Amino acid sequence: MLQQLSSGMLNTMGIFFLTLLFSLPLGLLIAFGRMSKNKIISGFISVIISILRGTPLMLQLMVWYFFPFYLLGWSISGWRFPAVIVGFSINYAAYFAEIYRSGIEAIPKGQYEAGQILGYSKVQSFFKIILPQVIKIILPSITNEVITLVKDTSLAFSITYIEM
């Protein structure tokens, strides 16, 4: 009994940590694409984010699990855990992207100008001036999503991946 619980706990922690490892940086990349000045890229990513945030995570997990079999004819044996990680990571990256975007857009334009006056490049301004302020703004929302992720790991059971 205790061995089964500890095994399930390890599976849950694996889903949790790997999802955060992949979705946090992917969310930042998606946020930059969403804020792109290119309307085609921005619009496409906006639609993808809307789809990912508007469909149930359980459905997305099933799509990621059965996709290789039905569309490509591949065997799905051994694909359960990777499908769980891919599904969770992409779903949470969409949520994190919107959190990042809102945090970045909340910074007044004067902060960017301040970096310019100090002689910083755009990248230096972002990392030295903007990012510390963004982190302060987005921390509560990121924390809420992380707590939701802990609860959502139970959805891995929908594709018969046994966890806690």
Secondary structure as UniProt FT lines:
FT   HELIX           2..34
FT   HELIX           39..54
FT   HELIX           57..72
FT   TURN            77..78
FT   HELIX           80..105
FT   HELIX           109..117
FT   TURN            118..119
FT   HELIX           122..125
FT   HELIX           126..130
FT   HELIX           131..152
FT   HELIX           153..159
//
